[in-house]
Amino acid sequence: MAVIDWLIVALFLGTLVTIGYLFSHKNKNITDYFVAGRSMPGWLVAIAAAGTTISAGTYVGSPELGFNTNLTYVINLLGSIVGGALVAAIILPRLYNARTITVYGFVGDRFGEKAKRYTSSMFLLGQLFTSGSRLFIAAIAVSVIVFGSIHFNFLIWSIIILGTIATIYTLLGGIKGLIYIDAFQTLLFVFAGVVALVMIYCSLEGISFAEVWQTLTTGGKVKMPGADAALLADGTLQGWTEGSKVKMFDPSFRFDLPYTILGGMIGVGFFKVAQYTTDHEFVQRQLACRSVGEAGRSLVVSQLISLPIVLVFLCIGLLLWVKFMHDPDAARFAAADGSISSFFTDARDVFPQYIKNHIPAGLRGLMIVGLLAAALSTFNSAINAMASSFVTDLYLPIRKAHGKNISSDAEQLSSSRWMVALMGAALTCFAIVTVVMQQSSGLNLVDFATGVMCFSYVGMFGVFMTAIFSKRGNLRSVAAALIAGIIIVIPLMFQKEFFGHSYIAWTWWCPIGGVITTAICLIGKPAKQ
């Protein structure tokens, strides 16, 4: 990296800390700190929420997906819009009008204090893996750009650097500061993505648009010197989907493929209902809106915004495929062990390597800032959501039950900031664990980042559906549903490790598990009033 690149990165990080500091004096109590006093405009929340939804999984993972496969991931984005609209119309008004700081307060109102603690604890556990995985994905790019490779040791240092930065400014500003920061970061990494897309297209010197289109529509088989180990018996590549790379809709009736029309519209729609009902990291922003109407609109708009953004990063992967198909030698790079590898054997860092090796100084700094914006916009929201859940659902109620109540606003704010620091440290540590998990799961980066969310979503979905749409359920059935969710997802996450093949794609984990856990929670008879 050149000096100008470091200066741009330093300016970006300094801006984040400054915004956090400016908002640090506007938090008078934990309601301000965690839900912004329910005063945020819907349009601003929509932009911030889009950034939280997209994360580093898009900045790094979508180019990998476009490089290895095609555009069928778009169907998942359409399913996201459907799921978000259902939540906005049917479920979000119930959660918003409960007027609780976290959505798990709604469960507490329905099933009691212990049920709230159980559900909040499940959220915290799931969030360690979910947000840890996103931090790991962001660390891949940082490791490539700063250290030159994705060797395990370099990944660890990259995770620590990102985790520390995000924790500092999250601790200062609270959710109000984060919403402004996330909106700024969202616009920044979208701009960086568009610039990168234009630059890659312009770098295809001597390749006409007709040739680009022909390369994408026909796909092709790659024969590269030194890459024969990556080739299957028929001459195709591992991790690569054969056929047209501009294919957008897959009508096949297969449950082992994640991006079919059925899986995208039903499976992902179901997943998004679970996400925007049970995951406080995402619902927290809607709870900060000025009214329930603005909350619902911000949710739907955030999903609409996400569609063109993700398309930009998928197309980056497509154009890099074209570039390296026409110049296979340019796809080769030095691996961590000193050997020569290729993006055709491991495309996880295809975009970060392009930034490092082909983007000129100055613009390279912009690309790095875009990456950091994508990574930090999700990680900081996770830290704040976890801290709000821990403080309001567990820490303060438990202290009150033991006669050590913290009632003053100053003490509650101080405790909240300490918990932000604690959650930031915990997430940073668990990001290291997800490095090993991703390699064992055999999933690509995007599928891993979304699939790992199901660990907590499946059980909590059953609890929330029972609480919202029925009068049944009790503390025991809540606990049973949460435990069952983990038991169901573990063999699904590690199908390749256990069975040698993936039979059920991640898009179906939530529908399958959610139906089962809802049935389990409904078994419980309501406690007598």
C-alpha positions in Angstrom: 0.0 0.0 0.0 1.2 3.5 -0.9 1.3 6.4 1.6 -1.8 7.9 0.0 -3.7 4.7 0.6 -2.8 4.7 4.3 -3.8 8.4 4.6 -7.3 7.7 3.0 -7.8 4.8 5.4 -6.7 6.9 8.4 -9.1 9.7 7.4 -11.9 7.2 7.1 -11.3 5.7 10.6 -10.8 9.1 12.1 -14.2 10.2 10.7 -15.9 7.2 12.3 -14.4 7.8 15.7 -15.3 11.5 15.5 -18.9 10.8 14.6 -19.1 8.4 17.5 -17.6 11.0 19.9 -20.0 13.7 18.8 -23.0 11.5 19.5 -21.6 10.3 22.8 -22.9 13.3 24.6 -26.5 12.9 23.3 -27.2 9.7 25.1 -29.0 10.5 28.4 -30.2 7.0 29.2 -30.2 3.4 27.8 -33.3 4.1 25.7 -31.3 6.8 23.9 -28.2 4.5 23.8 -29.9 1.4 22.4 -33.1 2.6 20.5 -32.2 6.3 19.9 -35.2 7.4 21.9 -37.3 6.1 18.9 -36.6 9.3 17.0 -34.8 8.3 13.8 -36.2 9.0 10.3 -37.2 6.0 8.3 -35.2 6.9 5.2 -32.0 7.1 7.2 -32.7 3.8 8.9 -33.4 2.1 5.5 -30.0 3.1 4.2 -28.2 2.0 7.4 -30.2 -1.3 7.5 -29.2 -2.1 3.9 -25.6 -1.8 5.0 -26.2 -4.1 7.9 -27.9 -6.6 5.7 -25.3 -6.7 3.1 -22.0 -6.7 5.2 -18.6 -7.8 4.1 -20.2 -11.0 2.8 -21.3 -9.0 -0.2 -18.0 -7.1 -0.7 -15.9 -10.2 -0.6 -18.3 -13.1 -1.0 -20.4 -11.9 -3.9 -17.4 -11.5 -6.3 -16.4 -15.1 -5.3 -20.0 -16.2 -6.0 -20.1 -14.4 -9.4 -16.6 -15.8 -10.3 -17.5 -19.4 -9.5 -21.2 -19.5 -10.4 -23.8 -17.2 -12.1 -26.6 -14.7 -11.2 -29.0 -17.2 -9.7 -28.3 -15.7 -6.3 -30.6 -12.8 -7.4 -33.6 -15.0 -6.7 -32.6 -14.9 -3.0 -32.8 -11.1 -3.1 -36.3 -11.3 -4.4 -37.2 -13.7 -1.7 -35.7 -11.2 0.8 -38.1 -8.5 -0.4 -41.1 -10.8 0.0 -40.0 -11.9 3.5 -39.3 -8.3 4.6 -42.7 -7.1 3.3 -44.5 -9.9 5.3 -42.7 -8.9 8.5 -43.4 -5.2 7.9 -47.1 -5.8 7.4 -47.9 -8.5 10.0 -45.2 -8.9 12.6 -43.2 -5.7 13.1 -46.2 -3.7 14.4 -46.6 -6.2 17.2 -42.9 -5.9 18.1 -42.7 -2.1 17.8 -45.9 -1.5 19.8 -44.6 -3.6 22.7 -42.3 -0.7 23.4 -39.5 -2.9 24.7 -35.8 -2.0 24.2 -35.2 -5.5 22.7 -37.5 -7.8 20.8 -36.9 -10.4 23.5 -38.8 -8.2 25.9 -41.9 -9.2 23.8 -41.2 -12.8 24.6 -40.8 -11.9 28.3 -44.2 -10.2 28.2 -45.7 -13.3 26.7 -44.0 -16.2 28.5 -42.3 -14.6 31.5 -38.9 -13.3 32.6 -37.0 -16.6 32.3 -38.3 -17.2 28.8 -36.9 -13.7 27.9 -33.6 -14.6 29.3 -33.4 -18.0 27.5 -34.3 -16.4 24.1 -31.9 -13.5 24.6 -29.1 -15.9 25.5 -29.8 -17.9 22.3 -29.5 -14.6 20.4 -26.2 -13.8 22.0 -24.9 -17.3 21.3 -26.0 -17.3 17.7 -24.7 -13.8 17.2 -21.2 -14.8 18.3 -21.0 -17.2 15.3 -23.0 -15.0 12.9 -21.2 -11.8 13.3 -17.9 -13.6 13.9 -18.3 -15.2 10.4 -18.8 -11.7 8.8 -15.7 -10.4 10.6 -13.7 -13.4 9.3 -14.9 -12.7 5.8 -13.8 -9.1 6.0 -10.5 -10.2 7.5 -9.8 -12.2 4.3 -9.6 -9.0 2.3 -7.7 -7.0 4.9 -5.2 -9.9 5.2 -4.6 -10.0 1.5 -4.2 -6.2 1.1 -2.1 -5.6 4.3 -0.2 -8.8 4.6 -0.3 -10.2 1.1 -2.0 -13.6 1.8 -4.8 -15.3 3.7 -2.4 -17.4 5.9 -4.1 -18.3 9.2 -1.8 -16.0 11.3 -2.5 -13.0 9.0 -6.2 -13.7 9.2 -6.0 -13.6 13.0 -4.2 -10.2 13.1 -6.7 -8.8 10.6 -9.6 -9.9 12.7 -8.1 -8.3 15.8 -7.5 -5.0 14.0 -11.1 -4.8 12.6 -12.6 -5.9 15.9 -10.8 -3.3 17.9 -11.6 -0.4 15.6 -15.3 -1.2 15.5 -15.6 -1.7 19.3 -14.0 1.8 20.0 -16.5 3.9 18.0 -19.5 1.7 18.8 -18.8 2.2 22.5 -18.8 6.0 22.0 -21.9 6.8 20.0 -24.7 4.3 20.8 -27.3 3.3 18.2 -28.0 6.9 17.0 -24.4 7.5 16.1 -24.2 4.0 14.5 -27.2 4.7 12.3 -25.5 7.8 10.9 -22.2 6.0 10.6 -23.8 3.0 8.9 -25.7 5.2 6.4 -22.4 6.9 5.5 -20.6 3.6 5.3 -23.3 2.1 3.0 -23.0 4.9 0.5 -19.3 4.7 0.7 -18.9 1.0 -0.1 -21.6 1.2 -2.8 -19.6 4.0 -4.5 -16.4 1.9 -4.1 -18.1 -1.1 -5.7 -19.4 0.9 -8.7 -15.9 2.4 -9.3 -14.3 -1.0 -9.1 -16.9 -2.4 -11.6 -16.1 0.4 -14.1 -12.4 -0.1 -13.7 -12.5 -3.8 -14.2 -14.6 -3.4 -17.4 -12.2 -0.7 -18.7 -9.2 -3.1 -18.0 -10.6 -5.6 -20.5 -8.5 -4.1 -23.2 -8.9 -5.7 -26.7 -12.0 -7.6 -25.5 -15.2 -6.2 -27.2 -18.5 -6.2 -25.4 -19.7 -8.9 -27.8 -16.8 -11.1 -26.7 -17.5 -10.4 -23.0 -21.1 -11.4 -23.5 -20.2 -14.5 -25.4 -17.7 -15.6 -22.7 -20.4 -15.1 -20.0 -23.2 -16.9 -21.8 -21.1 -19.9 -22.9 -19.1 -20.3 -19.7 -16.3 -22.6 -20.7 -13.8 -25.1 -19.5 -10.4 -23.9 -18.1 -7.2 -25.7 -18.8 -4.4 -24.0 -16.9 -0.7 -25.0 -16.4 -0.2 -25.9 -12.8 -3.9 -26.1 -12.0 -4.6 -29.7 -13.1 -5.3 -30.7 -9.5 -8.4 -28.5 -9.5 -9.8 -30.2 -12.6 -12.4 -32.9 -12.3 -12.5 -35.9 -14.6 -14.7 -34.1 -17.2 -12.3 -31.1 -17.3 -14.4 -28.7 -15.2 -13.3 -27.0 -12.0 -14.1 -27.7 -8.4 -16.4 -25.0 -6.9 -17.4 -23.8 -10.4 -20.9 -24.0 -11.9 -20.9 -25.0 -15.5 -23.0 -23.1 -18.1 -24.1 -19.6 -18.7 -22.9 -17.1 -16.0 -25.7 -14.7 -16.7 -28.3 -17.3 -15.8 -30.6 -15.7 -13.3 -33.4 -18.2 -12.7 -33.1 -21.9 -11.9 -36.5 -23.7 -12.1 -35.1 -27.0 -11.0 -36.9 -28.9 -8.1 -33.8 -29.7 -6.1 -33.2 -29.2 -2.4 -29.4 -29.4 -2.6 -29.1 -26.3 -4.7 -29.5 -23.0 -2.8 -30.5 -20.6 -5.6 -33.5 -22.2 -7.3 -36.7 -20.3 -7.8 -38.4 -22.4 -5.1 -35.5 -22.1 -2.7 -35.2 -18.4 -3.2 -38.8 -17.3 -3.0 -39.9 -19.8 -0.3 -36.7 -20.8 1.6 -35.1 -17.3 1.7 -38.5 -15.6 2.2 -38.9 -17.8 5.3 -35.3 -17.1 6.4 -36.0 -13.3 6.2 -39.1 -13.6 8.2 -37.0 -15.3 10.9 -34.3 -12.7 10.6 -36.5 -9.6 10.9 -38.5 -11.1 13.6 -36.0 -12.8 15.9 -32.6 -11.1 15.3 -32.3 -8.0 17.4 -29.3 -6.8 15.3 -31.7 -6.2 12.4 -34.9 -5.4 14.3 -33.1 -2.8 16.5 -32.9 -0.3 13.7 -36.7 -0.5 13.0 -37.4 -0.1 16.8 -35.4 3.2 16.6 -37.8 4.7 14.0 -40.2 7.5 14.9 -43.4 5.5 14.2 -44.4 2.0 13.3 -45.3 3.1 9.8 -41.8 4.4 9.2 -40.3 1.3 10.7 -42.2 -0.9 8.3 -41.3 1.2 5.2 -37.7 1.3 6.2 -37.5 -2.5 6.4 -39.0 -2.9 2.9 -36.9 -0.1 1.3 -33.7 -1.6 2.8 -34.4 -4.9 1.0 -35.2 -3.1 -2.3 -31.9 -1.1 -2.0 -29.9 -4.3 -1.4 -30.9 -5.8 -4.8 -28.9 -3.4 -7.1 -26.0 -3.3 -4.6 -25.5 -7.0 -4.5 -25.8 -7.1 -8.3 -22.9 -4.7 -8.6 -20.6 -7.0 -6.6 -21.8 -10.2 -8.4 -21.0 -8.5 -11.7 -17.5 -7.7 -10.4 -17.0 -11.4 -10.1 -18.4 -12.0 -13.6 -16.0 -9.5 -15.1 -13.1 -10.9 -13.2 -14.0 -14.3 -14.6 -14.0 -12.9 -18.1 -10.6 -11.1 -17.5 -8.9 -14.2 -16.2 -10.5 -16.5 -18.8 -8.9 -14.4 -21.5 -5.6 -14.2 -19.6 -5.3 -17.3 -17.4 -1.7 -16.5 -16.3 -3.0 -13.3 -14.6 -5.2 -15.5 -12.4 -2.1 -17.1 -10.8 -0.7 -15.9 -7.5 1.7 -17.0 -4.8 0.1 -19.0 -2.1 1.0 -18.8 1.6 3.2 -21.9 1.3 5.2 -20.4 -1.6 3.5 -22.4 -4.3 1.7 -21.0 -7.3 -2.1 -21.2 -7.0 -5.0 -19.8 -9.0 -8.3 -18.1 -8.4 -9.8 -21.0 -10.4 -8.8 -23.2 -7.4 -9.8 -20.8 -4.6 -11.7 -17.7 -5.5 -12.3 -16.5 -1.9 -9.8 -13.6 -2.3 -10.3 -12.9 -6.0 -11.6 -9.3 -5.5 -9.1 -8.4 -2.7 -6.2 -9.7 -4.8 -7.4 -7.6 -7.7 -7.5 -4.6 -5.4 -4.0 -5.3 -4.2 -2.4 -6.0 -7.5 -4.3 -4.1 -10.2 -5.9 -1.0 -8.6 -3.6 2.1 -8.7 -2.6 4.0 -5.5 -5.2 6.4 -4.2 -8.1 4.4 -5.8 -6.8 1.4 -3.9 -7.3 3.3 -0.7 -10.9 4.0 -1.7 -11.4 0.3 -2.3 -10.0 -0.6 1.1 -12.2 2.0 2.7 -15.2 0.5 0.9 -14.2 -2.9 2.3 -13.8 -1.6 5.8 -17.2 0.2 5.5 -18.9 -3.0 4.5 -17.2 -4.9 7.3 -17.7 -2.5 10.1 -21.3 -1.5 9.3 -22.4 -5.0 10.2 -19.9 -5.7 13.1 -20.7 -2.5 15.0 -24.4 -3.1 14.8 -23.9 -6.6 16.1 -21.9 -5.3 19.1 -24.6 -2.7 20.0 -27.4 -5.2 19.6 -25.7 -7.8 21.7 -24.9 -5.3 24.4 -28.5 -4.0 24.5 -29.8 -7.5 24.8 -27.3 -8.5 27.5 -27.9 -5.3 29.5 -31.6 -5.0 29.3 -32.6 -8.7 29.2 -30.0 -10.2 31.5 -27.7 -8.0 33.4 -30.0 -5.3 34.9 -32.9 -7.8 35.6 -30.6 -10.3 37.3 -29.0 -7.5 39.5 -32.5 -6.3 40.4 -33.6 -9.8 41.4 -30.6 -10.0 43.7 -31.3 -6.7 45.4 -28.5 -4.8 43.5 -30.6 -2.7 41.2 -28.9 -0.1 39.0 -31.5 2.7 38.6 -29.6 5.9 37.8 -29.2 6.7 34.1 -25.5 7.4 34.5 -24.8 4.0 36.0 -26.9 2.2 33.4 -25.1 4.1 30.6 -21.7 3.2 32.1 -22.7 -0.5 32.4 -23.9 -0.4 28.8 -20.6 0.9 27.5 -18.7 -1.7 29.5 -20.9 -4.4 27.9 -20.2 -3.0 24.4 -16.5 -3.4 25.1 -17.1 -7.0 26.4 -19.2 -8.0 23.4 -16.7 -6.5 20.9 -13.9 -8.6 22.5 -16.1 -11.8 22.5 -17.1 -11.4 18.8 -13.5 -10.8 17.9 -12.5 -14.1 19.6 -15.3 -16.1 18.0 -14.4 -14.7 14.5 -11.3 -16.8 14.9 -13.4 -19.9 15.6 -15.4 -19.3 12.4 -12.3 -19.5 10.3 -12.1 -23.2 11.1 -15.9 -23.7 10.8 -16.0 -22.3 7.3 -13.3 -24.7 6.1 -15.0 -27.7 7.7 -18.5 -26.8 6.3 -17.3 -26.8 2.7 -19.6 -23.8 2.0 -18.6 -20.7 0.0 -18.3 -17.5 1.9 -21.9 -16.2 1.2 -23.6 -19.4 2.0 -21.5 -19.9 5.2 -22.3 -16.3 6.4 -26.0 -16.8 5.9 -26.3 -20.4 6.9 -24.6 -20.0 10.2 -27.4 -17.6 11.2 -29.7 -20.5 11.4 -28.1 -21.8 14.6 -30.1 -19.3 16.6 -32.9 -18.4 14.1 -34.5 -21.9 13.9 -35.3 -22.2 17.6 -36.2 -18.5 18.1 -38.5 -18.6 15.1 -40.6 -21.3 16.8 -40.8 -19.2 20.0 -41.8 -16.0 18.3 -44.4 -17.6 16.0 -46.0 -19.2 19.0 -45.9 -16.0 21.0 -47.3 -13.8 18.2 -50.0 -16.0 16.6 -51.2 -18.3 19.4 -52.1 -18.4 23.1 -50.2 -21.6 23.7 -46.6 -22.3 24.9 -44.9 -22.0 28.2 -41.4 -21.8 29.7 -40.6 -25.4 29.1 -41.7 -25.5 25.5 -39.7 -22.3 24.9 -36.6 -23.9 26.2 -37.3 -27.1 24.3 -37.7 -25.2 21.0 -34.5 -23.3 21.4 -32.5 -26.4 22.2 -34.1 -28.3 19.3 -33.1 -25.5 16.9 -29.4 -26.1 17.6 -29.7 -29.9 17.4 -31.4 -29.6 14.0 -28.9 -27.2 12.4 -25.6 -28.9 13.4 -25.9 -31.9 11.0 -27.3 -29.6 8.3 -24.3 -27.2 8.6 -21.7 -30.0 8.5 -23.4 -32.3 5.9 -20.2 -32.5 3.8 -18.1 -33.3 6.9 -20.6 -36.0 8.2 -22.0 -37.5 4.9 -19.5 -36.4 2.2 -22.2 -34.5 0.3 -24.7 -31.7 0.8 -28.3 -32.9 0.4 -30.2 -29.9 1.8 -29.1 -26.4 0.9 -29.0 -23.7 3.6 -32.0 -22.0 2.1 -34.2 -24.8 3.5 -32.7 -25.0 7.0 -34.9 -22.3 8.4 -38.2 -23.6 6.9 -37.5 -27.2 8.0 -36.2 -26.3 11.4 -38.7 -23.5 12.0 -41.8 -25.7 11.4 -40.4 -28.3 13.8 -39.5 -25.8 16.6 -42.9 -24.1 16.2 -44.7 -27.4 16.7 -42.5 -28.1 19.7 -43.3 -24.7 21.3 -47.0 -25.1 20.6 -47.1 -28.3 22.5 -46.7 -26.4 25.8 -50.0 -25.6 27.5 -50.3 -21.9 28.5 -49.6 -21.2 32.2 -52.7 -20.5 34.2 -53.2 -16.8 34.9 
